[in-house]
């Protein structure tokens, strides 16, 4: 499993998962990629109709 922490450890960017959420623990510092192998995307709406209705459920606060 890739180490996606930024607290002194290297993040291996997954170039298939772009991300600009820099306060996520999985965000690769200085790069706009996620360090996870896969992510889970979900919604907080009963019937999502816009991208703002979706959420990255793999998000973890730094």
C-alpha positions in Angstrom: 0.0 0.0 0.0 1.2 3.5 -0.8 2.2 5.8 2.0 0.0 8.9 1.5 0.9 10.8 4.6 2.8 14.1 4.3 4.1 14.3 7.8 7.7 13.6 6.9 6.9 10.6 4.7 6.9 10.7 0.9 3.6 10.7 -1.0 3.4 8.6 -4.1 1.0 10.5 -6.4 -1.6 8.4 -8.2 -1.7 10.2 -11.5 -5.2 8.7 -12.2 -6.7 10.6 -9.2 -6.3 14.4 -9.5 -7.0 16.3 -6.3 -6.7 19.9 -5.1 -7.8 19.4 -1.5 -4.6 20.3 0.2 -5.9 19.8 3.7 -6.6 16.1 3.0 -4.2 13.6 4.6 -3.9 11.8 1.2 -3.1 14.9 -0.9 0.5 14.8 -2.3 2.1 18.0 -1.1 3.1 20.3 -4.0 1.3 18.2 -6.5 -2.4 18.0 -7.3 -2.8 14.2 -7.0 -4.1 11.8 -4.4 -1.7 9.3 -2.8 -4.3 6.5 -2.5 -4.6 3.6 -4.9 -8.4 4.0 -5.0 -11.0 6.4 -3.6 -14.7 6.2 -2.8 -17.0 8.8 -4.2 -20.5 9.3 -2.7 -23.2 11.8 -2.3 -25.0 13.7 0.4 -28.1 14.2 -1.8 -31.0 11.8 -2.5 -30.9 12.6 -6.2 -27.6 14.3 -7.1 -27.8 16.5 -10.2 -24.6 18.6 -9.9 -21.0 17.8 -9.2 -21.3 19.9 -6.0 -23.7 17.1 -4.7 -20.8 14.6 -4.7 -18.2 13.9 -2.0 -14.9 12.1 -1.8 -15.6 9.7 1.0 -11.9 8.8 1.3 -11.2 12.3 2.6 -9.3 12.5 5.9 -8.3 15.7 7.6 -4.6 16.2 8.0 
